[in-house]
Amino acid sequence: MKVYKIPEGSRTAKGKAVVNLINLMADESICSILPTTDFSEDKSLTFFTEQGIVKRTNLSEFSNIRSNGVRAIVLDDDDTLIVAKIATKETKYLFIVTQKAQCIKFDIEKTREQGRSTRGVRGIKFKIAGDKVVDANVIESDEQEILMVSEKGIGKRTDAGEYRLTNRGGSGVIAMKLNQKTGVNVVGCLMVDENMDMMALTVGGKMIRVDMQTISKSSRNTSGVYIVKGDDVVNVSRCPKKEEDEDDDSESEDVSTLDLE
């Protein structure tokens, strides 16, 4: 939908329920919101599922969508969509990370574009029974940095080039060394951007904002350092850097409300 059609509210306003803006089924929830200025044929919408399936569809196929939506991917009965990303002609690699700290990086050309009503192909094969995909990203170059975060608030920055390039559908490599300090699960990964901050949502409903540039840089098979202390992390995302004259307390309350909604 057009962004201007979303009702504008004040900073402290509660907002409008999403079900009043777009048609959702009773058991349906939102997993990704993607801003785009156009639906160019040079871009593709890349889907990543919990069971390791990946699919690319040309973004132009979503330029005209009915008010009740269209089928974007066919899911297996035991699968669910985790995240979707827009890939451009500059995108070189796709990167997938699992809950048990497996990850795989492969050429984007290993996944050909498919139509909307298709299943996709195998992106990663799990080494550990019960493992699942928790996050994924698109990478433009090996000089970019990937921020990995565990459930106990441990995080690290690592050059994308340290993650070995493999074939699609393999088991990949270790993304993070998990132990009692880090917790047994990875919660997400972010592409580091000097113009963006990391925001972490905790089990207790707190929102912590961190400058990604201040997080220590480490090699691939390491644990990292504490980013968040005192509460388990359930989700991480990026947001624009805060303005110098913003009030920290009011800002934290504002962002927390938005994410919890």
Stockholm file with secondary structure:
# STOCKHOLM 1.0

chainA/1-261         MKVYKIPEGSRTAKGKAVVNLINLMADESICSILPTTDFSEDKSLTFFTEQGIVKRTNLSEFSNIRSNGVRAIVLDDDDTLIVAKIATKETKYLFIVTQKAQCIKFDIEKTREQGRSTRGVRGIKFKIAGDKVVDANVIESDEQEILMVSEKGIGKRTDAGEYRLTNRGGSGVIAMKLNQKTGVNVVGCLMVDENMDMMALTVGGKMIRVDMQTISKSSRNTSGVYIVKGDDVVNVSRCPKKEEDEDDDSESEDVSTLDLE
#=GR chainA/1-261 SS CCGGGSCCCCTTCCCCCGGGTSCCCTTCCCCCCCCCSCCCTTCEEEEEETTSEEEEEEGGGGSSCCTTCCCCCCCCTTCCEEEEEEECTTCCEEEEEETTSEEEEEEGGGSCBCCTTCCCEECCCCSSTTCCEEEEEEESCTTSEEEEEETTSEEEEEEGGGSCBCCTTSCCEECSCCCTTTCSCEEEEEECCTTEEEEEEETTSCEEEEEGGGSCBCCTTSCCEESSCSSCEEEEEEEECCCTTSCHHHHHHHHHHHHHC
#=GC SS_cons         CCGGGSCCCCTTCCCCCGGGTSCCCTTCCCCCCCCCSCCCTTCEEEEEETTSEEEEEEGGGGSSCCTTCCCCCCCCTTCCEEEEEEECTTCCEEEEEETTSEEEEEEGGGSCBCCTTCCCEECCCCSSTTCCEEEEEEESCTTSEEEEEETTSEEEEEEGGGSCBCCTTSCCEECSCCCTTTCSCEEEEEECCTTEEEEEEETTSCEEEEEGGGSCBCCTTSCCEESSCSSCEEEEEEEECCCTTSCHHHHHHHHHHHHHC
//
